[in-house]
Every structure is written in C-alpha cells, then in structure tokens.
Amino acid sequence: MVSRPASSICRIIAMQQMHHTKRTHQCCCGNMSWRIAAKARGTHVVCYCADCQTYANTLDNGAARVDSDGGTEIFQTLPMHFEFLAGKEHLAALRL
C-alpha cells in the first residue's frame, strides 16, 4: 500500500487555465493522439484514491504516472476542450 497525505484523498494543485506549451499528446505506442485547447480551463489535481492508483499501475506499472507519495496527476477539463487527432477507434473503457 502506498502512502498519501493524511489531509485528503485528492490534493488540488491549481484551478487554472492550461499554461504549458505541450497541447498535443499521444499514447505510449503512438496509435492515438489528441489535443487539448490552448484556452482550456480545468482543475489540476493529484489523486490518491485506489481507482486512480490502479489505473496508473495498469497502464505502465505506475512508472510515469504515480508520484513519490503514490498520487496520480490528473488535469480535468470539459470535453469541448478535447479533440482526437488520430486513433479514436483504439479508445476503450478500463474496468477497475
């Protein structure tokens, strides 16, 4: 079991407009790519719940997605700020 901050299950980093320059992303194998709108607003959090940890560890043993406290970094935004560029047919649900 990983440790987490005692104060909450989810730590809000910032309620923000995206400021980083990387707006186009792709999966590890390169079959899917997507873009988040330059003006996308959302909430940047680190979550410590069991579902987020299971999700991160299922994808790549957590190596790139789980921080030193066991949290999973997430940027939550609205669907209207998200656009698939390629590989949408590879999208699938993951049951935890």
N, C-alpha and C positions, 0 to 999 in steps of 0.2 A: 504494500500500500504506500502510495506517495504522500508526502506531507503537503499541507496547504495552509495559507494564512488562517488563523483562528477566527478572524472577524467576519468573514463571509465566504460564500461558495463562489462568488464572482467578483472580481476586482475591476472596477471601471477605470481604464487608463485615461480616456477622454471622450467627451461627446464632441465630435469635431467634423469639420469638412476635411476630406482627404487632402493631404499636403505632399505626400510622397510622389515622386516622379514616375514610378512604375505603375501604370494603369492597365497594361495588357499583361495577362498571366497565362500560364499553361500548366498542364499536369506534368508529372514526372516523366511519363512516357512520350509526351508531345502530341498525343492524339486529340486532345481538347485544348482550346484556347478561348479566352474571354476577356472582356474589357469592362472596367468599372468607370463610370462617367467622371470626368475631371471635377465636376462640381458636386459629386455625391456627398451627401451628409449621412452620418451614421454614428454608431457607438463602437468604440474600440475597447474591447474587454479582454481579460484573461480569466478563463473559467476553470474551476477545479472540480466540477461535478463528474460523477462516474461515467456518464454518457459521453462527455467531451473527451475524457481521457481514453475511453475505449475506442472512440472514433479515431483519435490521433494514433493510437498504438496499432490499430488495424491497418491503417494506411502505410506506415513505414516504420513500425516498431517505435514510434514516437521520437525518433532521432531529430527530426527537423521541426516538430510541431509542439513538443512539450517542453516547458521551461524547467529550470532547476528546482522549482517548488512543485512541479507536476501540473502546472497550469497550461491550458491550451489557448493560444492567442486567436482572437476572432474579431473581424470587422463586420458589424451588422449594418446593412443598408436596405433600401427598398428595391424590389425587383425592377422598377423603372430605371434604375441606375446601372443595371447589369445587362450586358449583351454578349451572347455567344458568338464567337468568330468562326470556330470550326469544331467539329466533333460532337455536336449536341446529341447525336444518336448514341454516344457512349455513356451518357449520363444515366446513372442508376441509383436507386434507393439503397441505403445500407441499414439493415435492421440490426439494432444493437441488442 
